[in-house]
Structure formats: C-alpha cells, structure tokens
Amino acid sequence: MTINHDAIDGIIVEDDMEFSFGELSHICAVNAEWIISLVEEGILEPMNITSKQWRFSGACLRRVQVIQRLQKDLGVNLAGAALALQLLEEVEILRTRLSIIKSSDIG
C-alpha cells in the first residue's frame, strides 16, 4: 500500500476579500491579457475602475474560475461563457429566494 503525501492547500474566499490584478492573474494561472478581456466583456468589474491598480473582489475570483471551467469543459467562447455565468447567477438568486419562501411557510 502506498501513502500519498501530496496535500492541497486552499483558502475559503469570501466576497469581501480583495485581490490585486497580479494576485488574481496568479491565483487563476492566467495571463494579464485574459483578465483584461474579462473586464472588457463585462464579466469582471474592478472595485476601483478609475485607478491604475485594479482590485477585484472574492466574487470576481469565483467568476474567473467558473469562466475557466466553462471554456475548458464545454469549449464555450468568452461571450457564451459570460451569458452562461449570468444565467447561473440568476438561478442561484432564484434558489435562494425559493428557500426563503419555503422557510417562511414552515414557520
């Protein structure tokens, strides 16, 4: 029997966390041009768009990861991935609302 000593390090990302442009690029293992294209497509919105040093929220990190999976797993182009991401987020909002409605009906 072999024992695998490889470990995966990770962090829990909250919406209020902030990442610099470089940190986001590094964490997601993507080049800066790709991050810029996500901003231009409206997929990501820097917290300080007028500043030369963009900062991104934890939500932006999750959006980048979803876009990466959509492109890798489904071969979706950037515009299609943006649309799919928007629909996924709307479904999540509706699920949350439904859960609140159901819990208020029980009590």
N, C-alpha and C positions, 0 to 999 in steps of 0.2 A: 504494500500500500504506500502510495506517495502522498505526501502532505504538501499542499500548495500554500506557500508563504506569501504569495502576492496579495497585496491589500489595495483596496480602492479608497482613496481619500476623497472627501467631498464636503461641501458646505450646504447648509439649507439657505436658500436665497429668499429673502423677504422683499416685498415691493418697495420698502423704504430704503433698501440698500442702494448704494451708488457705485458705479464703475466708471473709470475714465475710458476714453476712446481706446487707448492702448490695452487696458485691462480687459475690456470686452472682446477685443480682437484676439488677445492671447488666450483667454479662457475658452473661447469658442474655436480656437485654432483656425481662424480665417484671416485673410489679408484685409488691410485697411480699405481698399477699394470696394470690397464686397459690403462692408459696413456702410460705407458712403452710399452705395447703391440702394441699400435698405432704407436709409434716411430719405433719399431722393424719391423712392417709390412710396413713401409714406408709411412704411411698415414700422420703422423706429422713429421716435421723436426724442431728440436730446432734451435734457431738462433745461439746458441753457443754450438754446439755438443761436443766440446772438453772440455768444462767447466763442473765442478761438479754440478753447479747450472744452470740448463736449463732455458731458456727464450723462450716464444712462442709468435708469432705474433697474431694480431686480426684475420687473415685469419685462423690460426690454431684453434682458438676458434670456428669459424663458421664451420670448417671441423668436429670438435668433435660433434657439435650439429647435423649436417647432419647425421653423422655415427650413433649417438644415435637414431635418428628418423628412419633411415633405419632398424636398428636392432629391435627397439620396434614395429614399424608399420608393417614391412614386414618379420621379423624374419630372416633377412639376416645375414650370418656369417661374420666375420671380413674381410676375403678375398673378398667375394662378395660385401660387403659394400665399400671396397676400390675401386673395379672396377666400381661400380655404381657412386661413388663420382668422379672418374676420368672422366667418361662419362658425368656426369652433368656439370663438369667444362669445358669440351670441347664444349658442347652445348652452354654454356654461352659465351665462346670466339667467337664461330661462330655467335651467335646472335649479339654480339657487332660489329663484322666485317660487318655483313649484314646491320646493322643500319647505320654504317659509309658510306658504299657504297650507300645506299639509300639516305642518306642526301647529299652526294656529287653529285648525279644525279639530285637532285631537284635544287640545287643552280647553 
